[in-house]
Amino acid sequence: MNPSNNSITPVPIPNSVQPLIPTKKSHKPLILIITTLVLISLIAGIYAFIKHGNKPTLANKQSKTSSSSLIKTISNPNRIRLLAAGDFIAHDSVNSNAKQADGSYNYMPIMSDFKTIFKAADIRFCNDAILNGGSQFGISGYPKFNSPTEFVDGMAQLGCNLVNTASNHSFDRTQDAINASVNVWDKQSGVLAVAGENRSAAEQQKVSYFTQHGLKFAFLAYTTYSNNDAGPLNSYGVNSYSRAFAHQQIQAAKQAGAQIIIVSMRWGTEYTTLVNDHQKSEAQYLADEGVTLILGHGSHELEPVQKLKGSGGKTTTVWYSLGNFINTQEPTETLFNGLAVIDFDTTTHQISSMSFLPIYVHYEWTASQAKADAISTRHNLHIYSLENTTQAMIDSQQLHTTVAEQKSRLSTTLNTLLNIPLVTTQQYYN
């Protein structure tokens, strides 16, 4: 929805200054008086409008959203809203779609529909699944990723402020590339916490904290595996998961007074909506440790959501996989995913509600290009809300599915263990 248009209401001229009708034949004095009074009226009206009717709000700054709904989302003192996105992956065709005429990169146009949506949440979790060392290490997509530094700039501009960097691709290059990636995130403003990759053993031991609405959060991030052809370079470059390491950091978070503990987990089986036994066992372990929320990723597809009871009696909510956000993979399930919407109650410190905003990643190529797997030909890359997706768009991507089918699939997955409703953009703002 576009911001409301303010209108100028002219100030009425008081009776005491109503113009007198001249008795002489010439009407010039009358015209002059009327013109002067009208100008005074307009100036007064504009002044009143500027003073009272054009106070800056988020809706004045951002399009497609009503001011009342955004202010309600942001200023509700009893609610903290966390928005969680899946993998941000700079595939080769993602980079080619973002490349500018001068050789620089701009990823924001691809994600522009979601800037207002992200900024309407207090905490915006994003999964940076690749290295971002920049051109000095060579720009490349799969299988050995390294993005331009502008990829991180785009994530920050979108609104990502809680970021995981631990993944199976963390050791795709060198420790210097990891250092450069961490440095790029250090330069971003407005970020609450980034965790996962480290420049030193000392840095690895630190727990990230931030405060929202008076509540202290701890953020921990791990990967349970590295690619076979990208084995560990050392023991500290990425947070490799072990129960001992997780226990150590969770206990440190509790001792530091963290009221909500969020853990990011790179785990699971790629290209499936099924939760494997390892995910289930480690999720229960983290629940027993007292973690509040687990945000999983790695399968590139949406997986179910579950609530677990920990040994201490607390409830842990597990999103086993958030799927993908920006990417140009081929399986349909990697292109239709969404954003988890998780609301915390500031009085109980518990999750009060959850929903899911479906998205669709669109790119175009011909049937012959798709048959030949000519990945460099993918163009017109853009991410849409599912509600704005048409059959013509899906067909131009050579996908044999429909909006209704994908909506049903997402809903079925989310209702496997819990009832997580799908919401529209407008419902998200309520």
Stockholm file with secondary structure:
# STOCKHOLM 1.0

chainA/1-430         MNPSNNSITPVPIPNSVQPLIPTKKSHKPLILIITTLVLISLIAGIYAFIKHGNKPTLANKQSKTSSSSLIKTISNPNRIRLLAAGDFIAHDSVNSNAKQADGSYNYMPIMSDFKTIFKAADIRFCNDAILNGGSQFGISGYPKFNSPTEFVDGMAQLGCNLVNTASNHSFDRTQDAINASVNVWDKQSGVLAVAGENRSAAEQQKVSYFTQHGLKFAFLAYTTYSNNDAGPLNSYGVNSYSRAFAHQQIQAAKQAGAQIIIVSMRWGTEYTTLVNDHQKSEAQYLADEGVTLILGHGSHELEPVQKLKGSGGKTTTVWYSLGNFINTQEPTETLFNGLAVIDFDTTTHQISSMSFLPIYVHYEWTASQAKADAISTRHNLHIYSLENTTQAMIDSQQLHTTVAEQKSRLSTTLNTLLNIPLVTTQQYYN
#=GR chainA/1-430 SS CCCCCCCCCCCCCCGGGCCCCCSSSCCHHHHHHHHHHHHHHHHHHHHHIIIIICCCCHHHHSSSSCHHHHHHHHHCTTEEEEEEEEEECCCHHHHHHHBCTTSCBCCHHHHGGGHHHHHTSSEEEEEECSCCCCGGGCCBCTTSCBCCTHHHHHHHHHTCCEEECCSTTTTSSCHHHHHHHHHHHHTCSSCCEEESBCSSHHHHHCCEEEEETTEEEEEEEEESCCCTTSCCSSSSSBCBCCHHHHHHHHHHHHHTTCSEEEEEEECSCTTCSCCCHHHHHHHHHHHHHTCSEEEEESSSSBCCEEEEECTTSCEEEEECCBCBSSCCCSSHHHHEEEEEEEEEETTTCSEEEEEEEEEEEEEECCHHHHHTTCGGGCEEEEEEEGGGCCHHHHHHTTCCCCHHHHHHHHHHHHTTTSCCCBCCHHHHTC
#=GC SS_cons         CCCCCCCCCCCCCCGGGCCCCCSSSCCHHHHHHHHHHHHHHHHHHHHHIIIIICCCCHHHHSSSSCHHHHHHHHHCTTEEEEEEEEEECCCHHHHHHHBCTTSCBCCHHHHGGGHHHHHTSSEEEEEECSCCCCGGGCCBCTTSCBCCTHHHHHHHHHTCCEEECCSTTTTSSCHHHHHHHHHHHHTCSSCCEEESBCSSHHHHHCCEEEEETTEEEEEEEEESCCCTTSCCSSSSSBCBCCHHHHHHHHHHHHHTTCSEEEEEEECSCTTCSCCCHHHHHHHHHHHHHTCSEEEEESSSSBCCEEEEECTTSCEEEEECCBCBSSCCCSSHHHHEEEEEEEEEETTTCSEEEEEEEEEEEEEECCHHHHHTTCGGGCEEEEEEEGGGCCHHHHHHTTCCCCHHHHHHHHHHHHTTTSCCCBCCHHHHTC
//
